[in-house]
Amino acid sequence: MTQIRLQSAELEAMIDPQGGKVLRLISRPLGGHVLHENPAGGLFPMLPVANRVAGNRFMLRGEEVVLPQHGADDTFFLHGDGWLQRWQVITVTQSGCLLQLRSWHPCGYDYTAQLCYQLETSSLHASLTLTHCGEQPMIYGCGFHPFFAF
């Protein structure tokens, strides 16, 4: 599936399963874009980590966890890689969608994530649920990267 168009009485959103991102959010009453247009999306999910981790590694239960590298940053596992992967489209309605991502990394990240975007009259509700599937406990961080225009 390509991009997903969502509509409510006052909003229109374009969701891209590649990266699970909101490409565009337009408010009819405000007469324009709520999010800056950005190649990474105006709002994208950051997981399984949300920021830079010093040295791209940390200690957990006495063992060093070395985070993977990815092409978006030469030094860090910046914002994780959920925003770089293709999410599976589970359901789509006129005003909402549910996306899912299954991911595994040798460093210990082994998870399923669900991402829900729902437009109501004049609101965008975004929720991100992450479930660890591995046998050993792991530390996670997740959130959304905003690019609000105002």
Disulfide bonds with the S-S distance in Angstrom:
none
